[in-house]
Amino acid sequence: MTTKRVINFGAGPAKLPEEVMEQVQRELLSYKNTGISVMEMSHRSADFTAIIEGAQKLLQELLKIPKNYKILFMQGGGTGLFAAVALNLMSRTGTADYIVTGSWSAKAAKEASKYGKVNLVIPKTEQYLNIPEPSSWKLDPNASYVYYCDNETVHGVEFPYVADTKGVPLVADMSSNFLTRPIDVSKFGVIFAGAQKNIGPAGVTLVIVREDLIGKALPVCPLIFDFNVLAKDNSVHNTPPTFPIFVVGKVLEWVHRNGGAAGMAELSRVKSTLLYKALDSSGGFYNCPVQGPFRSRTNVPFRIGKGDEALEKEFLAGASSMNMLQLKGHRSVGGIRASLYNAIRVDEVEALVAYMESFQKQHGK
Ligand SMILES: *Cc1c(COP(=O)(O)O)cnc(C)c1O
């Protein structure tokens, strides 16, 4: 019997490459002929040490991470890092700058305000449709760090550049666009990403942190959130999420086989261009509210007309009957959202675009 698979446009936990899933399945009961599963293996065993070190080495290669950075595998998800970032970095001056461009950075700013003074760099808005000009930002030269979300998963707003913070450490939440393009890691103090959007199963968060920012946690910082504790014990101070780390390693190998970060960027460009072209050439039948240069390559929110909920419901039901799933927009914004993470193939986006065209023919004017 062949396994049923659908096209999964979910925002996270999201699709993983079929090839990786099959590999994991083959190794599930007996890892490298050990007779046990990775799930059943000590996190201090030689086999698991090789798994975690192999994943770190590969990630370092894929993103050309300089030697003065540590790669940590943490728990608590992206949300855990909202607290961990403040707990580890706020001690320098007690204040931090937050560039809020969507609901995830808004949540991060709120969490950080428990541990220090948060300065909002750009004016508050209800709608997140663009990123204001950097010349208008009110950066505080005394900030411990500048925080932003590189890709806002709910609102579909992505930074087309890396901000210049005039030497203040830059912290980026890359949960939903991690490893979708090459980045110059040396411009960052901390980069973090929950794995479940692009690089693995839920349960592990990747953290890349510059060494000089380690060892300065506030006294109230829980042990398991202290970058210093994790760095010293190479992420096995306590039991890490061993199985998710194993799968992340497999996904990194897949990225490596498929052209690395540059290969993913090209794939991402092709897929997102296909979808945005379809939206923009629909004569207003479909509408993406996000302004051109800030449109996300990985999360594409759109509406039918100006938000025709009945027609959107019909669109989603029709998509689902064609095995295209998880296209519903986030509950806070409604509408439709297609997430185009690394594992989504070009032919899957083509299938969505073909469906969109036929749906419009049926209902459009
Ligand atoms: C999903 C997401 C988060 C939250 O991740 P959790 O693991 O659910 O805590 C944070 N930031 C971004 C950009 C996300 O997409």
The ligand as a Gaussian input file, in Angstrom:
#p B3LYP/6-31G(d) Opt

LIG

0 1
 C        6.080000      30.157000      15.082000
 C        6.906000      31.333000      15.396000
 C        7.296000      31.634000      16.714000
 C        6.811000      30.854000      17.919000
 O        7.290000      29.593000      17.935000
 P        6.868000      28.566000      19.088000
 O        7.850000      27.473000      18.852000
 O        5.453000      28.170000      18.829000
 O        7.042000      29.223000      20.389000
 C        8.110000      32.720000      16.924000
 N        8.533000      33.485000      15.905000
 C        8.166000      33.238000      14.630000
 C        8.670000      34.116000      13.541000
 C        7.351000      32.154000      14.343000
 O        7.000000      31.911000      13.072000

